[in-house]
């Protein structure tokens, strides 16, 4: 689930919701809503999250493709 993954990544990095919000140019309230599943980040925010955490969108969204599906 995206909400749990977002919280996990933030905690692993050891930063507050406020710090993450500042880095993404959004509100702490939005970060809280993303992490609780009350709000889904838009594509622009997803891109910024991937860049901030230095991970792919597949990893963030926990998408696993079989090799056959990629052909």
PQR file with spaces between the fields and no chain letter, atoms N, CA, C, O and H, PARSE charges and radii, in Angstrom:
ATOM       1  N    UNK     1       0.843   -1.180    0.000 -0.4000 1.5000
ATOM       2  CA   UNK     1       0.000    0.000    0.000 -0.0000 2.0000
ATOM       3  C    UNK     1       0.892    1.247    0.000  0.5500 1.7000
ATOM       4  O    UNK     1       1.870    1.319    0.743 -0.5500 1.4000
ATOM       5  N    UNK     2       0.550    2.206   -0.822 -0.4000 1.5000
ATOM       6  CA   UNK     2       1.360    3.403   -0.981 -0.0000 2.0000
ATOM       7  C    UNK     2       1.509    4.165    0.326  0.5500 1.7000
ATOM       8  O    UNK     2       2.607    4.621    0.647 -0.5500 1.4000
ATOM       9  H    UNK     2      -0.245    2.147   -1.426  0.4000 1.0000
ATOM      10  N    UNK     3       0.438    4.312    1.080 -0.4000 1.5000
ATOM      11  CA   UNK     3       0.489    5.072    2.332 -0.0000 2.0000
ATOM      12  C    UNK     3       1.546    4.508    3.274  0.5500 1.7000
ATOM      13  O    UNK     3       2.347    5.258    3.833 -0.5500 1.4000
ATOM      14  H    UNK     3      -0.454    3.941    0.819  0.4000 1.0000
ATOM      15  N    UNK     4       1.551    3.212    3.448 -0.4000 1.5000
ATOM      16  CA   UNK     4       2.512    2.571    4.350 -0.0000 2.0000
ATOM      17  C    UNK     4       3.930    2.718    3.823  0.5500 1.7000
ATOM      18  O    UNK     4       4.860    2.921    4.604 -0.5500 1.4000
ATOM      19  H    UNK     4       0.901    2.602    2.994  0.4000 1.0000
ATOM      20  N    UNK     5       4.110    2.619    2.509 -0.4000 1.5000
ATOM      21  CA   UNK     5       5.435    2.750    1.896 -0.0000 2.0000
ATOM      22  C    UNK     5       5.980    4.160    2.102  0.5500 1.7000
ATOM      23  O    UNK     5       7.164    4.338    2.390 -0.5500 1.4000
ATOM      24  H    UNK     5       3.355    2.454    1.874  0.4000 1.0000
ATOM      25  N    UNK     6       5.114    5.161    1.952 -0.4000 1.5000
ATOM      26  CA   UNK     6       5.551    6.536    2.146 -0.0000 2.0000
ATOM      27  C    UNK     6       6.013    6.777    3.575  0.5500 1.7000
ATOM      28  O    UNK     6       7.037    7.421    3.804 -0.5500 1.4000
ATOM      29  H    UNK     6       4.153    5.017    1.718  0.4000 1.0000
ATOM      30  N    UNK     7       5.263    6.265    4.524 -0.4000 1.5000
ATOM      31  CA   UNK     7       5.642    6.434    5.931 -0.0000 2.0000
ATOM      32  C    UNK     7       6.940    5.688    6.224  0.5500 1.7000
ATOM      33  O    UNK     7       7.818    6.206    6.914 -0.5500 1.4000
ATOM      34  H    UNK     7       4.431    5.742    4.339  0.4000 1.0000
ATOM      35  N    UNK     8       7.056    4.478    5.702 -0.4000 1.5000
ATOM      36  CA   UNK     8       8.261    3.674    5.907 -0.0000 2.0000
ATOM      37  C    UNK     8       9.499    4.398    5.383  0.5500 1.7000
ATOM      38  O    UNK     8      10.525    4.446    6.062 -0.5500 1.4000
ATOM      39  H    UNK     8       6.342    4.058    5.141  0.4000 1.0000
ATOM      40  N    UNK     9       9.406    4.957    4.183 -0.4000 1.5000
ATOM      41  CA   UNK     9      10.544    5.653    3.586 -0.0000 2.0000
ATOM      42  C    UNK     9      10.935    6.883    4.406  0.5500 1.7000
ATOM      43  O    UNK     9      12.118    7.151    4.616 -0.5500 1.4000
ATOM      44  H    UNK     9       8.572    4.918    3.632  0.4000 1.0000
ATOM      45  N    UNK    10       9.935    7.618    4.862 -0.4000 1.5000
ATOM      46  CA   UNK    10      10.223    8.822    5.645 -0.0000 2.0000
ATOM      47  C    UNK    10      10.898    8.465    6.963  0.5500 1.7000
ATOM      48  O    UNK    10      11.883    9.092    7.355 -0.5500 1.4000
ATOM      49  H    UNK    10       8.974    7.400    4.691  0.4000 1.0000
ATOM      50  N    UNK    11      10.364    7.457    7.642 -0.4000 1.5000
ATOM      51  CA   UNK    11      10.940    7.053    8.922 -0.0000 2.0000
ATOM      52  C    UNK    11      12.347    6.493    8.745  0.5500 1.7000
ATOM      53  O    UNK    11      13.226    6.731    9.574 -0.5500 1.4000
ATOM      54  H    UNK    11       9.564    6.949    7.323  0.4000 1.0000
ATOM      55  N    UNK    12      12.555    5.745    7.659 -0.4000 1.5000
ATOM      56  CA   UNK    12      13.877    5.184    7.384 -0.0000 2.0000
ATOM      57  C    UNK    12      14.901    6.302    7.180  0.5500 1.7000
ATOM      58  O    UNK    12      16.063    6.174    7.567 -0.5500 1.4000
ATOM      59  H    UNK    12      11.841    5.551    6.986  0.4000 1.0000
ATOM      60  N    UNK    13      14.455    7.389    6.571 -0.4000 1.5000
ATOM      61  CA   UNK    13      15.332    8.532    6.325 -0.0000 2.0000
ATOM      62  C    UNK    13      15.508    9.374    7.594  0.5500 1.7000
ATOM      63  O    UNK    13      16.413   10.205    7.674 -0.5500 1.4000
ATOM      64  H    UNK    13      13.511    7.493    6.256  0.4000 1.0000
ATOM      65  N    UNK    14      14.633    9.153    8.586 -0.4000 1.5000
ATOM      66  CA   UNK    14      14.756    9.843    9.860 -0.0000 2.0000
ATOM      67  C    UNK    14      14.349   11.305    9.822  0.5500 1.7000
ATOM      68  O    UNK    14      14.933   12.141   10.512 -0.5500 1.4000
ATOM      69  H    UNK    14      13.897    8.478    8.521  0.4000 1.0000
ATOM      70  N    UNK    15      13.346   11.608    9.012 -0.4000 1.5000
ATOM      71  CA   UNK    15      12.896   12.996    8.910 -0.0000 2.0000
ATOM      72  C    UNK    15      11.441   13.125    9.335  0.5500 1.7000
ATOM      73  O    UNK    15      10.693   12.148    9.346 -0.5500 1.4000
ATOM      74  H    UNK    15      12.872   10.929    8.451  0.4000 1.0000
ATOM      75  N    UNK    16      11.056   14.339    9.681 -0.4000 1.5000
ATOM      76  CA   UNK    16       9.679   14.620   10.093 -0.0000 2.0000
ATOM      77  C    UNK    16       8.803   14.862    8.864  0.5500 1.7000
ATOM      78  O    UNK    16       9.295   15.076    7.756 -0.5500 1.4000
ATOM      79  H    UNK    16      11.664   15.133    9.672  0.4000 1.0000
ATOM      80  N    UNK    17       7.500   14.823    9.093 -0.4000 1.5000
ATOM      81  CA   UNK    17       6.569   15.159    8.021 -0.0000 2.0000
ATOM      82  C    UNK    17       6.798   16.596    7.564  0.5500 1.7000
ATOM      83  O    UNK    17       6.699   16.895    6.374 -0.5500 1.4000
ATOM      84  H    UNK    17       7.100   14.650    9.993  0.4000 1.0000
ATOM      85  N    UNK    18       7.100   17.477    8.497 -0.4000 1.5000
ATOM      86  CA   UNK    18       7.350   18.885    8.176 -0.0000 2.0000
ATOM      87  C    UNK    18       8.558   19.031    7.252  0.5500 1.7000
ATOM      88  O    UNK    18       8.509   19.780    6.276 -0.5500 1.4000
ATOM      89  H    UNK    18       7.179   17.235    9.464  0.4000 1.0000
ATOM      90  N    UNK    19       9.628   18.324    7.553 -0.4000 1.5000
ATOM      91  CA   UNK    19      10.831   18.379    6.716 -0.0000 2.0000
ATOM      92  C    UNK    19      10.550   17.857    5.315  0.5500 1.7000
ATOM      93  O    UNK    19      10.974   18.456    4.326 -0.5500 1.4000
ATOM      94  H    UNK    19       9.669   17.715    8.345  0.4000 1.0000
ATOM      95  N    UNK    20       9.837   16.747    5.230 -0.4000 1.5000
ATOM      96  CA   UNK    20       9.481   16.201    3.921 -0.0000 2.0000
ATOM      97  C    UNK    20       8.611   17.190    3.149  0.5500 1.7000
ATOM      98  O    UNK    20       8.819   17.415    1.957 -0.5500 1.4000
ATOM      99  H    UNK    20       9.492   16.260    6.033  0.4000 1.0000
ATOM     100  N    UNK    21       7.640   17.773    3.837 -0.4000 1.5000
ATOM     101  CA   UNK    21       6.751   18.740    3.197 -0.0000 2.0000
ATOM     102  C    UNK    21       7.536   19.916    2.625  0.5500 1.7000
ATOM     103  O    UNK    21       7.263   20.366    1.512 -0.5500 1.4000
ATOM     104  H    UNK    21       7.471   17.590    4.806  0.4000 1.0000
ATOM     105  N    UNK    22       8.504   20.410    3.379 -0.4000 1.5000
ATOM     106  CA   UNK    22       9.340   21.520    2.899 -0.0000 2.0000
ATOM     107  C    UNK    22      10.113   21.117    1.652  0.5500 1.7000
ATOM     108  O    UNK    22      10.223   21.903    0.711 -0.5500 1.4000
ATOM     109  H    UNK    22       8.726   20.044    4.283  0.4000 1.0000
ATOM     110  N    UNK    23      10.645   19.909    1.635 -0.4000 1.5000
ATOM     111  CA   UNK    23      11.413   19.434    0.482 -0.0000 2.0000
ATOM     112  C    UNK    23      10.548   19.233   -0.748  0.5500 1.7000
ATOM     113  O    UNK    23      11.026   19.366   -1.874 -0.5500 1.4000
ATOM     114  H    UNK    23      10.555   19.271    2.400  0.4000 1.0000
ATOM     115  N    UNK    24       9.278   18.914   -0.542 -0.4000 1.5000
ATOM     116  CA   UNK    24       8.371   18.672   -1.669 -0.0000 2.0000
ATOM     117  C    UNK    24       7.543   19.905   -2.018  0.5500 1.7000
ATOM     118  O    UNK    24       6.753   19.894   -2.962 -0.5500 1.4000
ATOM     119  H    UNK    24       8.889   18.806    0.373  0.4000 1.0000
ATOM     120  N    UNK    25       7.740   20.972   -1.233 -0.4000 1.5000
ATOM     121  CA   UNK    25       6.971   22.203   -1.434 -0.0000 2.0000
ATOM     122  C    UNK    25       5.466   21.952   -1.321  0.5500 1.7000
ATOM     123  O    UNK    25       4.682   22.364   -2.175 -0.5500 1.4000
ATOM     124  H    UNK    25       8.382   20.980   -0.466  0.4000 1.0000
ATOM     125  N    UNK    26       5.090   21.269   -0.247 -0.4000 1.5000
ATOM     126  CA   UNK    26       3.689   21.000    0.047 -0.0000 2.0000
ATOM     127  C    UNK    26       3.476   21.200    1.543  0.5500 1.7000
ATOM     128  O    UNK    26       4.390   21.628    2.248 -0.5500 1.4000
ATOM     129  H    UNK    26       5.727   20.934    0.448  0.4000 1.0000
ATOM     130  N    UNK    27       2.297   20.899    2.021 -0.4000 1.5000
ATOM     131  CA   UNK    27       2.011   21.096    3.446 -0.0000 2.0000
ATOM     132  C    UNK    27       2.242   19.815    4.245  0.5500 1.7000
ATOM     133  O    UNK    27       2.180   18.710    3.705 -0.5500 1.4000
ATOM     134  H    UNK    27       1.555   20.552    1.448  0.4000 1.0000
ATOM     135  N    UNK    28       2.506   19.981    5.534 -0.4000 1.5000
ATOM     136  CA   UNK    28       2.640   18.837    6.429 -0.0000 2.0000
ATOM     137  C    UNK    28       1.327   18.069    6.460  0.5500 1.7000
ATOM     138  O    UNK    28       1.318   16.844    6.578 -0.5500 1.4000
ATOM     139  H    UNK    28       2.556   20.878    5.973  0.4000 1.0000
ATOM     140  N    UNK    29       0.228   18.788    6.354 -0.4000 1.5000
ATOM     141  CA   UNK    29      -1.093   18.162    6.343 -0.0000 2.0000
ATOM     142  C    UNK    29      -1.235   17.196    5.165  0.5500 1.7000
ATOM     143  O    UNK    29      -1.789   16.107    5.316 -0.5500 1.4000
ATOM     144  H    UNK    29       0.235   19.784    6.258  0.4000 1.0000
ATOM     145  N    UNK    30      -0.741   17.589    4.007 -0.4000 1.5000
ATOM     146  CA   UNK    30      -0.804   16.695    2.841 -0.0000 2.0000
ATOM     147  C    UNK    30       0.041   15.453    3.070  0.5500 1.7000
ATOM     148  O    UNK    30      -0.382   14.349    2.730 -0.5500 1.4000
ATOM     149  H    UNK    30      -0.291   18.474    3.885  0.4000 1.0000
ATOM     150  N    UNK    31       1.227   15.614    3.640 -0.4000 1.5000
ATOM     151  CA   UNK    31       2.083   14.462    3.922 -0.0000 2.0000
ATOM     152  C    UNK    31       1.354   13.501    4.860  0.5500 1.7000
ATOM     153  O    UNK    31       1.360   12.289    4.646 -0.5500 1.4000
ATOM     154  H    UNK    31       1.571   16.511    3.917  0.4000 1.0000
ATOM     155  N    UNK    32       0.733   14.046    5.890 -0.4000 1.5000
ATOM     156  CA   UNK    32      -0.024   13.223    6.835 -0.0000 2.0000
ATOM     157  C    UNK    32      -1.148   12.469    6.127  0.5500 1.7000
ATOM     158  O    UNK    32      -1.380   11.290    6.397 -0.5500 1.4000
ATOM     159  H    UNK    32       0.728   15.031    6.064  0.4000 1.0000
ATOM     160  N    UNK    33      -1.834   13.149    5.231 -0.4000 1.5000
ATOM     161  CA   UNK    33      -2.928   12.514    4.488 -0.0000 2.0000
ATOM     162  C    UNK    33      -2.405   11.444    3.536  0.5500 1.7000
ATOM     163  O    UNK    33      -3.044   10.404    3.374 -0.5500 1.4000
ATOM     164  H    UNK    33      -1.646   14.107    5.013  0.4000 1.0000
ATOM     165  N    UNK    34      -1.251   11.678    2.900 -0.4000 1.5000
ATOM     166  CA   UNK    34      -0.660   10.657    2.033 -0.0000 2.0000
ATOM     167  C    UNK    34      -0.332    9.410    2.846  0.5500 1.7000
ATOM     168  O    UNK    34      -0.589    8.287    2.410 -0.5500 1.4000
ATOM     169  H    UNK    34      -0.732   12.522    3.032  0.4000 1.0000
ATOM     170  N    UNK    35       0.235    9.617    4.023 -0.4000 1.5000
ATOM     171  CA   UNK    35       0.680    8.491    4.850 -0.0000 2.0000
ATOM     172  C    UNK    35      -0.476    7.746    5.516  0.5500 1.7000
ATOM     173  O    UNK    35      -0.324    6.588    5.905 -0.5500 1.4000
ATOM     174  H    UNK    35       0.444   10.529    4.377  0.4000 1.0000
ATOM     175  N    UNK    36      -1.611    8.391    5.649 -0.4000 1.5000
ATOM     176  CA   UNK    36      -2.776    7.727    6.244 -0.0000 2.0000
ATOM     177  C    UNK    36      -3.728    7.176    5.186  0.5500 1.7000
ATOM     178  O    UNK    36      -4.713    6.514    5.514 -0.5500 1.4000
ATOM     179  H    UNK    36      -1.735    9.332    5.334  0.4000 1.0000
ATOM     180  N    UNK    37      -3.430    7.450    3.913 -0.4000 1.5000
ATOM     181  CA   UNK    37      -4.279    6.957    2.835 -0.0000 2.0000
ATOM     182  C    UNK    37      -5.513    7.798    2.587  0.5500 1.7000
ATOM     183  O    UNK    37      -6.392    7.392    1.827 -0.5500 1.4000
ATOM     184  H    UNK    37      -2.630    7.987    3.647  0.4000 1.0000
ATOM     185  N    UNK    38      -5.598    8.964    3.213 -0.4000 1.5000
ATOM     186  CA   UNK    38      -6.758    9.837    3.023 -0.0000 2.0000
ATOM     187  C    UNK    38      -6.661   10.663    1.750  0.5500 1.7000
ATOM     188  O    UNK    38      -7.660   11.208    1.280 -0.5500 1.4000
ATOM     189  H    UNK    38      -4.884    9.293    3.831  0.4000 1.0000
ATOM     190  N    UNK    39      -5.452   10.755    1.191 -0.4000 1.5000
ATOM     191  CA   UNK    39      -5.213   11.522   -0.027 -0.0000 2.0000
ATOM     192  C    UNK    39      -4.128   10.823   -0.828  0.5500 1.7000
ATOM     193  O    UNK    39      -3.132   10.373   -0.262 -0.5500 1.4000
ATOM     194  H    UNK    39      -4.641   10.312    1.573  0.4000 1.0000
ATOM     195  N    UNK    40      -4.309   10.728   -2.125 -0.4000 1.5000
ATOM     196  CA   UNK    40      -3.308   10.135   -3.006 -0.0000 2.0000
ATOM     197  C    UNK    40      -2.496   11.264   -3.645  0.5500 1.7000
ATOM     198  O    UNK    40      -3.072   12.240   -4.126 -0.5500 1.4000
ATOM     199  H    UNK    40      -5.118   11.093   -2.585  0.4000 1.0000
ATOM     200  N    UNK    41      -1.176   11.144   -3.655 -0.4000 1.5000
ATOM     201  CA   UNK    41      -0.371   12.173   -4.314 -0.0000 2.0000
ATOM     202  C    UNK    41      -0.605   12.172   -5.819  0.5500 1.7000
ATOM     203  O    UNK    41      -0.812   11.121   -6.427 -0.5500 1.4000
ATOM     204  H    UNK    41      -0.708   10.351   -3.264  0.4000 1.0000
ATOM     205  N    UNK    42      -0.570   13.373   -6.416 -0.4000 1.5000
ATOM     206  CA   UNK    42      -0.731   13.453   -7.873 -0.0000 2.0000
ATOM     207  C    UNK    42       0.577   13.034   -8.549  0.5500 1.7000
ATOM     208  O    UNK    42       1.571   12.772   -7.872 -0.5500 1.4000
ATOM     209  H    UNK    42      -0.402   14.227   -5.922  0.4000 1.0000
ATOM     210  N    UNK    43       0.577   12.973   -9.866 -0.4000 1.5000
ATOM     211  CA   UNK    43       1.752   12.500  -10.604 -0.0000 2.0000
ATOM     212  C    UNK    43       2.980   13.376  -10.359  0.5500 1.7000
ATOM     213  O    UNK    43       4.090   12.860  -10.232 -0.5500 1.4000
ATOM     214  H    UNK    43      -0.230   13.186  -10.417  0.4000 1.0000
ATOM     215  N    UNK    44       2.790   14.688  -10.291 -0.4000 1.5000
ATOM     216  CA   UNK    44       3.898   15.591  -10.046 -0.0000 2.0000
ATOM     217  C    UNK    44       4.519   15.296   -8.681  0.5500 1.7000
ATOM     218  O    UNK    44       5.743   15.263   -8.548 -0.5500 1.4000
ATOM     219  H    UNK    44       1.887   15.107  -10.394  0.4000 1.0000
ATOM     220  N    UNK    45       3.688   15.086   -7.680 -0.4000 1.5000
ATOM     221  CA   UNK    45       4.175   14.790   -6.331 -0.0000 2.0000
ATOM     222  C    UNK    45       4.836   13.419   -6.284  0.5500 1.7000
ATOM     223  O    UNK    45       5.855   13.249   -5.614 -0.5500 1.4000
ATOM     224  H    UNK    45       2.694   15.113   -7.787  0.4000 1.0000
ATOM     225  N    UNK    46       4.273   12.440   -6.984 -0.4000 1.5000
ATOM     226  CA   UNK    46       4.900   11.119   -7.046 -0.0000 2.0000
ATOM     227  C    UNK    46       6.304   11.215   -7.624  0.5500 1.7000
ATOM     228  O    UNK    46       7.231   10.577   -7.127 -0.5500 1.4000
ATOM     229  H    UNK    46       3.446   12.578   -7.528  0.4000 1.0000
ATOM     230  N    UNK    47       6.456   12.009   -8.668 -0.4000 1.5000
ATOM     231  CA   UNK    47       7.774   12.212   -9.282 -0.0000 2.0000
ATOM     232  C    UNK    47       8.731   12.832   -8.276  0.5500 1.7000
ATOM     233  O    UNK    47       9.876   12.395   -8.154 -0.5500 1.4000
ATOM     234  H    UNK    47       5.702   12.528   -9.072  0.4000 1.0000
ATOM     235  N    UNK    48       8.273   13.838   -7.560 -0.4000 1.5000
ATOM     236  CA   UNK    48       9.122   14.493   -6.563 -0.0000 2.0000
ATOM     237  C    UNK    48       9.482   13.533   -5.427  0.5500 1.7000
ATOM     238  O    UNK    48      10.603   13.571   -4.918 -0.5500 1.4000
ATOM     239  H    UNK    48       7.343   14.192   -7.659  0.4000 1.0000
ATOM     240  N    UNK    49       8.555   12.686   -5.032 -0.4000 1.5000
ATOM     241  CA   UNK    49       8.845   11.689   -3.994 -0.0000 2.0000
ATOM     242  C    UNK    49       9.918   10.714   -4.470  0.5500 1.7000
ATOM     243  O    UNK    49      10.838   10.389   -3.721 -0.5500 1.4000
ATOM     244  H    UNK    49       7.645   12.656   -5.445  0.4000 1.0000
ATOM     245  N    UNK    50       9.805   10.253   -5.699 -0.4000 1.5000
ATOM     246  CA   UNK    50      10.800    9.333   -6.257 -0.0000 2.0000
ATOM     247  C    UNK    50      12.175    9.994   -6.298  0.5500 1.7000
ATOM     248  O    UNK    50      13.178    9.370   -5.952 -0.5500 1.4000
ATOM     249  H    UNK    50       9.057   10.518   -6.308  0.4000 1.0000
ATOM     250  N    UNK    51      12.219   11.234   -6.712 -0.4000 1.5000
ATOM     251  CA   UNK    51      13.496   11.948   -6.768 -0.0000 2.0000
ATOM     252  C    UNK    51      14.056   12.153   -5.363  0.5500 1.7000
ATOM     253  O    UNK    51      15.253   11.968   -5.143 -0.5500 1.4000
ATOM     254  H    UNK    51      11.403   11.741   -6.992  0.4000 1.0000
ATOM     255  N    UNK    52      13.211   12.529   -4.421 -0.4000 1.5000
ATOM     256  CA   UNK    52      13.661   12.781   -3.060 -0.0000 2.0000
ATOM     257  C    UNK    52      14.240   11.522   -2.425  0.5500 1.7000
ATOM     258  O    UNK    52      15.295   11.568   -1.792 -0.5500 1.4000
ATOM     259  H    UNK    52      12.239   12.679   -4.600  0.4000 1.0000
ATOM     260  N    UNK    53      13.552   10.408   -2.593 -0.4000 1.5000
ATOM     261  CA   UNK    53      13.993    9.145   -1.993 -0.0000 2.0000
ATOM     262  C    UNK    53      14.958    8.363   -2.892  0.5500 1.7000
ATOM     263  O    UNK    53      15.479    7.321   -2.493 -0.5500 1.4000
ATOM     264  H    UNK    53      12.695   10.371   -3.107  0.4000 1.0000
ATOM     265  N    UNK    54      15.192    8.877   -4.119 -0.4000 1.5000
ATOM     266  CA   UNK    54      16.097    8.242   -5.071 -0.0000 2.0000
ATOM     267  C    UNK    54      15.681    6.791   -5.356  0.5500 1.7000
ATOM     268  O    UNK    54      16.491    5.866   -5.293 -0.5500 1.4000
ATOM     269  H    UNK    54      14.768    9.723   -4.443  0.4000 1.0000
ATOM     270  N    UNK    55      14.400    6.631   -5.668 -0.4000 1.5000
ATOM     271  CA   UNK    55      13.859    5.318   -6.023 -0.0000 2.0000
ATOM     272  C    UNK    55      13.008    5.449   -7.284  0.5500 1.7000
ATOM     273  O    UNK    55      12.592    6.548   -7.648 -0.5500 1.4000
ATOM     274  H    UNK    55      13.742    7.383   -5.719  0.4000 1.0000
ATOM     275  N    UNK    56      12.756    4.333   -7.938 -0.4000 1.5000
ATOM     276  CA   UNK    56      11.914    4.338   -9.131 -0.0000 2.0000
ATOM     277  C    UNK    56      10.441    4.394   -8.730  0.5500 1.7000
ATOM     278  O    UNK    56      10.076    4.091   -7.594 -0.5500 1.4000
ATOM     279  H    UNK    56      13.093    3.439   -7.642  0.4000 1.0000
ATOM     280  N    UNK    57       9.616    4.786   -9.678 -0.4000 1.5000
ATOM     281  CA   UNK    57       8.171    4.796   -9.440 -0.0000 2.0000
ATOM     282  C    UNK    57       7.673    3.375   -9.189  0.5500 1.7000
ATOM     283  O    UNK    57       6.772    3.164   -8.378 -0.5500 1.4000
ATOM     284  H    UNK    57       9.913    5.033  -10.601  0.4000 1.0000
ATOM     285  N    UNK    58       8.260    2.402   -9.887 -0.4000 1.5000
ATOM     286  CA   UNK    58       7.877    1.005   -9.670 -0.0000 2.0000
ATOM     287  C    UNK    58       8.121    0.601   -8.224  0.5500 1.7000
ATOM     288  O    UNK    58       7.288   -0.060   -7.604 -0.5500 1.4000
ATOM     289  H    UNK    58       8.992    2.573  -10.546  0.4000 1.0000
ATOM     290  N    UNK    59       9.268    1.004   -7.693 -0.4000 1.5000
ATOM     291  CA   UNK    59       9.589    0.659   -6.310 -0.0000 2.0000
ATOM     292  C    UNK    59       8.655    1.383   -5.340  0.5500 1.7000
ATOM     293  O    UNK    59       8.166    0.785   -4.382 -0.5500 1.4000
ATOM     294  H    UNK    59       9.945    1.541   -8.197  0.4000 1.0000
ATOM     295  N    UNK    60       8.411    2.666   -5.588 -0.4000 1.5000
ATOM     296  CA   UNK    60       7.532    3.428   -4.706 -0.0000 2.0000
ATOM     297  C    UNK    60       6.126    2.842   -4.691  0.5500 1.7000
ATOM     298  O    UNK    60       5.503    2.703   -3.639 -0.5500 1.4000
ATOM     299  H    UNK    60       8.808    3.152   -6.366  0.4000 1.0000
ATOM     300  N    UNK    61       5.642    2.500   -5.884 -0.4000 1.5000
ATOM     301  CA   UNK    61       4.273    1.982   -6.000 -0.0000 2.0000
ATOM     302  C    UNK    61       4.206    0.473   -5.808  0.5500 1.7000
ATOM     303  O    UNK    61       3.132   -0.123   -5.879 -0.5500 1.4000
ATOM     304  H    UNK    61       6.148    2.613   -6.739  0.4000 1.0000
ATOM     305  N    UNK    62       5.359   -0.140   -5.565 -0.4000 1.5000
ATOM     306  CA   UNK    62       5.481   -1.576   -5.343 -0.0000 2.0000
ATOM     307  C    UNK    62       4.898   -2.386   -6.497  0.5500 1.7000
ATOM     308  O    UNK    62       4.124   -3.324   -6.306 -0.5500 1.4000
ATOM     309  H    UNK    62       6.232    0.344   -5.507  0.4000 1.0000
ATOM     310  N    UNK    63       5.304   -1.984   -7.702 -0.4000 1.5000
ATOM     311  CA   UNK    63       4.880   -2.677   -8.920 -0.0000 2.0000
ATOM     312  C    UNK    63       5.938   -3.711   -9.258  0.5500 1.7000
ATOM     313  O    UNK    63       7.118   -3.386   -9.389 -0.5500 1.4000
ATOM     314  H    UNK    63       5.933   -1.222   -7.857  0.4000 1.0000
ATOM     315  N    UNK    64       5.513   -4.945   -9.398 -0.4000 1.5000
ATOM     316  CA   UNK    64       6.429   -6.028   -9.747 -0.0000 2.0000
ATOM     317  C    UNK    64       5.956   -6.646  -11.049  0.5500 1.7000
ATOM     318  O    UNK    64       4.853   -7.185  -11.138 -0.5500 1.4000
ATOM     319  H    UNK    64       4.554   -5.209   -9.292  0.4000 1.0000
ATOM     320  N    UNK    65       6.814   -6.558  -12.058 -0.4000 1.5000
ATOM     321  CA   UNK    65       6.500   -7.116  -13.360 -0.0000 2.0000
ATOM     322  C    UNK    65       7.328   -8.352  -13.602  0.5500 1.7000
ATOM     323  O    UNK    65       8.512   -8.400  -13.268 -0.5500 1.4000
ATOM     324  H    UNK    65       7.710   -6.120  -11.985  0.4000 1.0000
ATOM     325  N    UNK    66       6.702   -9.342  -14.182 -0.4000 1.5000
ATOM     326  CA   UNK    66       7.451  -10.517  -14.640 -0.0000 2.0000
ATOM     327  C    UNK    66       8.232  -10.139  -15.873  0.5500 1.7000
ATOM     328  O    UNK    66       7.841   -9.226  -16.601 -0.5500 1.4000
ATOM     329  H    UNK    66       5.740   -9.303  -14.454  0.4000 1.0000
ATOM     330  N    UNK    67       9.325  -10.824  -16.119 -0.4000 1.5000
ATOM     331  CA   UNK    67      10.111  -10.553  -17.314 -0.0000 2.0000
ATOM     332  C    UNK    67       9.273  -10.645  -18.580  0.5500 1.7000
ATOM     333  O    UNK    67       9.475   -9.869  -19.513 -0.5500 1.4000
ATOM     334  H    UNK    67       9.642  -11.566  -15.528  0.4000 1.0000
ATOM     335  N    UNK    68       8.330  -11.591  -18.622 -0.4000 1.5000
ATOM     336  CA   UNK    68       7.486  -11.780  -19.802 -0.0000 2.0000
ATOM     337  C    UNK    68       6.583  -10.576  -20.032  0.5500 1.7000
ATOM     338  O    UNK    68       6.286  -10.234  -21.176 -0.5500 1.4000
ATOM     339  H    UNK    68       8.165  -12.221  -17.864  0.4000 1.0000
ATOM     340  N    UNK    69       6.146   -9.933  -18.957 -0.4000 1.5000
ATOM     341  CA   UNK    69       5.260   -8.778  -19.104 -0.0000 2.0000
ATOM     342  C    UNK    69       5.985   -7.588  -19.688  0.5500 1.7000
ATOM     343  O    UNK    69       5.346   -6.696  -20.245 -0.5500 1.4000
ATOM     344  H    UNK    69       6.387  -10.211  -18.027  0.4000 1.0000
ATOM     345  N    UNK    70       7.303   -7.547  -19.576 -0.4000 1.5000
ATOM     346  CA   UNK    70       8.073   -6.406  -20.041 -0.0000 2.0000
ATOM     347  C    UNK    70       8.358   -6.484  -21.529  0.5500 1.7000
ATOM     348  O    UNK    70       8.836   -5.513  -22.116 -0.5500 1.4000
ATOM     349  H    UNK    70       7.822   -8.271  -19.123  0.4000 1.0000
ATOM     350  N    UNK    71       8.076   -7.617  -22.148 -0.4000 1.5000
ATOM     351  CA   UNK    71       8.353   -7.809  -23.583 -0.0000 2.0000
ATOM     352  C    UNK    71       7.183   -7.318  -24.399  0.5500 1.7000
ATOM     353  O    UNK    71       7.214   -7.389  -25.628 -0.5500 1.4000
ATOM     354  H    UNK    71       7.688   -8.406  -21.671  0.4000 1.0000
